[in-house]
Amino acid sequence: MTVRRRAGRVRASLTRRVRALRATGDGGMATAEYALVMVAAAALAGILLLVIRSPFVQELLEALFRRALGGG
């Protein structure tokens, strides 16, 4: 077998393998990334909830709404 013929077979084999890998995709990776984003979003929502419930922020929001509605 010549070197060119062997190289052609190796190239064809690698091409088939790459196509097979591309066909399967990385759905598991996307699912794991989605789960991490969801956990981070839930944590951020919890932190924002704590901040909004604090008396200082509630007073700021009340003053802002009063001023916006012309009541003070």
Secondary structure, DSSP 8 states (H G I E B T S, - for coil): --HHHHHHHHHHHHHHHHHHHHHH--HHHHHHHHHHHHHHHHHHHHHHHHHHHSHHHHHHHHHHHHHHTT--
